[in-house]
Amino acid sequence: MAYILLIEGNEDRRGEIVKALELDGHTVEAVGNSEDARNSVTQKIPALLISDQKLGDEYVDFLNEITRNRRLSRVPVILMVSTDDMTSALTAYECDIFAILKKPIDIDYLRVQVETVLRQTQRQKQSRKRERNELRSQIMRLEREVRATTEDLTDAAQNFVTMLASPPSPQGIRIDVHYQPSGGFIGGDFYDFFWLNPRELCVVVGDVSGHGIQAAVIQSMARKVISIGMRIKEGNLREGLRFANDELAEDIPQGKFVAAMVGVLDVVSGNWEHARCGIPHPVLQHANGEHEDVLTAGVALGLRRSEAWSDAIQVYRTNIEPEGRIVMFTDGIIECQQDDGEEFDYAGVHKVLKRAAVDDNVPELIYQAAHAGHRAVDDVLIISITREQVELEDSGTLMSFFGEDTDSESPFHIG
């Protein structure tokens, strides 16, 4: 069971939550202020942090220190708030909040959220360590089991890559993709592009737990059910992802999950919205060159089927202004270890964006800056969407946004 740090100013509520979580077998340290929280984490790093939004009239300032501490930056946070405005609650903090619960807290619902977050983060950590050490032996074992030759695997990898959708090129929008499966073979990272209607493009970035043939099968399934869900729910992110989660939870092997981010871009206005489910948060770059990390709540798909699953998802909305861009990626690139022993992380991404021009291939720049070609131990997937400064010749003709290749850019084309 997990060691959990609870920050709650109300002594009665603190005791109630501690009692419930200890019944589930967890070890809980409960504190009533930010200073006690700081003292606690110097002794032991928690597997999960549950925190009230405010202690009295003050926001919990300890939460804003998490992202600046490498030992704490990956600790998941469940935030308890007393306001109906969840967006305002999120903007008060920079840490990666996995779930937001409204007070008064439903203890049973809190217990479910705790188990969901702990299961996701623990399996990701264990899976990465195990798979990095066993990757080559797994490939060799798969070769023996299916009597495959190196040429067979190479052909499979080539076929796998060609199954992924080619990025469209609507007028005024530049989409760049860099995808590199670990070891040069089939992988668990995936992406997709498909049209919801003549002006709204859906973008999917995903990462399946595991590697090899099983991960490739699951990711193919995930791409399809996400596509179906977004289409039948007419672009509603929350409902489309709920559909995908329910389908995946029924069919993928127990213990497997799909981390994903799904975005919808209006290629005419530049309006953008996305929901993130267990994948690294994207970076939004403005036309003036400034950038911001877009932190939103969300839980990976396929862990369990639940009516309340989508309640934990926050939908982020903005407008990508001309000469602005959004950059999305899986964890393979940010975990590339550098010469100093540190990971490439978001600091590396930020440095690239500071010097990138509007017409640069940003995914390629990030890949080269991280030296991912020989340092990445996981699949690498980076996608950037840049809104160019373009004069439209015929603003009344929406189909002009789809370029000359009408077959590949048709809203009825499935990549």
N, C-alpha and C positions, 0 to 999 in steps of 0.2 A: 504494500500500500504506500501512498505518497505522503511526503511531508509538505504541509500547506501552511502558508502564512496568511492570517486574517487580520485586516485592519478595519476595525469597527469601533466607533466612539461610544455607542450605547452598550452598557455592560450587560443588560438583560438580553438584547439581541445577540451580542457576542457569545454569551453562554449557550443560547439556543442553537446557534449555528455550529459551535464547537461540538456540542453533544451529538447533533445529527451526523456530522462528518466522522466523528470518532466511532459511532455505531457502524459506519461503513468500513471501519478498519484503518482510517487515515490518522496520521499524527498531525495535530493542529496546534500551532502557536498563535495565540490571539493577542494583539496589541491594540492600544487605544489611540496612538498618535504616531506621527511620522518619525519622530526621534527614536522611539522604541523599535520601529520597523527597521531603521538604519542599523541599530545595534544588533538586531536579530540576524540580518543577512550577513553580517561580518562573521558570524559563527557557522552558519549553514545556509546554503542556497536552496530556496524552496522549489518544489516541482510545479507549484501553482500559487498565484497570489490572488486572493479575494479581497477587494477593497471597497469601502464606502466611497462615494464621490466626494463627500464633504465631511469634515470633522467640525461640527459647529457651523460657523459661517465661512470657514476657510476650506479651499480645495486641498486635497491630500497632495502636498508638494513632493512627497517621496516618489510618486508615480512618474513625475517628470525627470527624475534622476536615473530611472531605469535604463533608458536608451543610451545614456552616456557611460554606463558601466558595462564593460564587456562580459562580466560574470553574470549579470542580470538581464542583459538585453534580450535573451531568448526565453525568459520566464513568461509563460502566458498569464494574462490578467483577466479576471472576471470582475466587472465593475457594477456596483449597486448604486442606483440613482433614485432620486425622489422627484424627478421632473418628467413631464411627458415629452420634452424636447430632447430626444436622444442625440441628435446632431450636435447640439450645444454641449452635451456631456462629453462627446468624443473630442470636440475641438479644444477642450480644456487640457488635454493631455497629448503627449507625443508617443507614449508607449503603445505596444501592439495589443489592443484589447480584443479578446476572442469572443466575449459575450457580454451583453448588457442586461441586467435584471432590474426591474422596477420595484421599488419598495412600496408597501411592505413585502418582504421577500417570501415567496412560496418555497418552503424548505424542501419539499419533494422535488420541485422543479430545479432548485439549486443543486441538489444531489445529482440529478440527471446531467445537468450542464457540467458539473465537476467531473463526472465519470467520462463524458464525451471528450472534454478537452484533454484530460489526462491520458486517455486511451490513444488519442490522435498523436500527441506530442511524444509519448513514450514509444509508440510503435515506429514513428519516424526516426527517433534517435537510435533505437535498437536495429532497425532495418538498415540504416546507413552504415553503422559500424560493421555489422555482419556482412553486408553485401560488398563493401569495399574490400574486405579481406578475402572474400570468397568469389569475387567476380570471375576471375579467370578459371578457377576450378569449376564454377557453375557452367561456364561456356563449354569446357571440355566434357563435363558430365552430360550435358545436353547433346553434344556431338555423338557421344557413345550411345546414348539411349535411343536416338532417332537415326543412328547410322549415317549422320550427315558428314559431309566433307567441308573443308574450308570454302571451297567454291560454292557449295550449296548455301552456306550461311551468308556469303557475300551477295549471292543472287537474292536471298531473302531480304537482306538489308536494303538492297537497291529497290526491290519491289515495295518494301515497307515505306521508304522515303517517297516514292512516286505516288503512294496512296494519299499522302498529305496534300491538302489543298494548296494551290499556288496563290500567292497574295494578289488580290485584284489591284487595278490601278485606276480608280475613278479620278476624273479631272480635279486637280487641286489637292489631292491627297497622295502622300508618298508612304508606302508601307514597305519596311525592310525586315527581313527575317534571317536569323542565323541559327541553324539547328545542327547539333553534333551529338549523336548518341555516344555514350561512353564505350570505348574500345572499338569504335567504328561499326558496331553491330546494332541490331534492333534494340530500341530502348523504350522507356516508360513515359518520357516526355512527349507531348503532342500539341498540335495547334490546329485551328480550323478557321475558315472564313466562309460565310454564306449570307445571302441577301434575304432579309425579312420582307422587303418591299423595294420598289425602285430607288429609294434614297437611303434606306437604313441597312447598314452592314453590321453583321454580328461577328465578333472576334472572340475566339476561345483559346486560352492558354492553359495547359494542364500537365499534371505530373502524377503518374500512377505509382503507388508503392511497389518496389521491386524492379527487376530488370529482366531482360531476355524475352523468350517467346510468350510466357504467361502475361507479362506486363504489356506486351504488344497486343495481345488478344483483348485484355481489359481496356486498354486505351482506345482500341478501335470501337469497342462497345460504348465507351464513354462518349466519344465524339458523336456517335450516332444518336444516342439518347438525349444528349444536350441539344443537338440540332433539332430533333423532333420536338422536344419540350419547348424550346424557344419559338418554334414555328406555330405549334398548336396553341400556345399561350400568347401569340401575337406580340412577341418581344417583351413580355412582362418578366423581368429578371427573376423576381422572387418566386413567381409561380412556375416559370420554366425550369428553374433549378430544383424546386420542390419535386416536380415530375421526374427529373433526372435522378435525384437522390433516391426516390422511391423505387425506380426501376433498377438502379445499380445495387441497392441494398438487398434486393431479392435474388440477384443473379451472380454477383462476384463472390469469390471464396471468402470465407470468414477470416477476418484479420486484414484483408486488403481494403484500400480506400483510394479515392481519387481526389487530389487537390486540384482546384481549378479557379480560373478567373474568366468571367464572361462579360464582354462589353458590347455596347450598341452605339455605333457612330452614325449620325446624320451627316452624310457626305456633302450636303448642301450648306447647312447652317454651321456645321462643326460641333453641334451639341453631342455630348458624350455622357454615357452612364455605364457603370459597371458594378458588379458584385464579386467579392473575393471570398473563396471558400478554402482556407487552409494553405494558400500559396503565398510566396513573398509579395509584399505590397508593391505596387507600381510607383514610378516617379513621373510627375507632371512637370514639364518645362514650359515656361511662359515665353512669349515673344521677346521679352527683354533679357532673356537668358537665365533668369532666376528659376530655381526649381524647388519642388516640395515633394516630400514623401506622402503618399495618400494612404492613410491608415484607416481601415474599416474592419468591422467585426464579421466573422463568418466561420463555419465549421466544414471540414472536408465532406465530400459526398461518399455515400455507400457504407458508412459505419453502422447506421441503423435507420429503419423506417419509422418516422414519427410525424404526426400532424403538426407538432410544434417546431419541427426542424428548421423551417425557414424563418421562424421568428428571430433567430439569432443572426440573420443576415442583414447587413446594412447596405443599401444601395447608394452609391456616390454619384452625383451629377455635377457636370461642369460644362464649359464651352472651351474647346481647343481653338484658341485664337489663331489667326494667320501667323505663320512662322513659329507656332508653338507645337509641342509634341507630347505624347505620352509613351513611356517606355515600360515594357512588361517583361518578366523573366521568371524562370524557375530557379530553384536554390543551387543548381550546379555551378552557376557563374559566381555567385556571391561567396561560395564556400571554397573557391580556388585559393590555395595557400600560396603566399608570396615569399620573396626572398627573406623577409624579416620574420617569417613564421606566422604572420597574421593572415587572416582571410582577406580576400579582395573586398568583400562586403559592400555596403552602400556607399562608403567613403570613396571607393574606387569608381563606382558608377557616377557619383557626383563630380569627380574630377574630370571624367570624360565629357560629361554634359557641359561643363564650364567652357571647354574649348571647342565644342562641336558647332559647326555651321549648319544652317537650315537645310542645305543640300547634301550633308554628309550621311553616309551609311552608318548610323549610330550603333546598331548591333555588331557590325564588324569592328568598329573602333573599340567597343567594350571588350569584345572577345580578344582582340590583340593586346589591349592594355593589361588584361588579366593573365596573359600568356596561357590561356586556357587550352591551347593545342597540346601542351605537354604537362599541364598541371591539373586539369580537371579530372576528377575521379568519378564524376557523376555526369549524366546527360546534361548538355548545355542547350538552352533555348532562350533566345532573346528576340523580342519583337518591338519595333518602334513604329508609331503612326505619327507622321508629321503633316500638318496642314500648311500647304504652300500658299504664297501670295499670288493668286491667279485671277486674271480678268476673264470672266465667263463670256463667251461669244453670244450665247443664247440662253439667258437665264430662265426662259419659259420652257425650255426643253430639258426635262430632268434626265432623259436617257443620255444626254451628251456627257453626263458625269461618268459614264461607264466606259469611255475610251473607244477605240476602234475594234477591239477584240470582243465582239458582241456575244460569242459563244461562251467564253470563260467568264465574262462579266455579267451574264444574264442573271436576274434575280431568281431564275428557276434552275440555275446550275448548282449541283451539289458536288463540292470538292471531294 
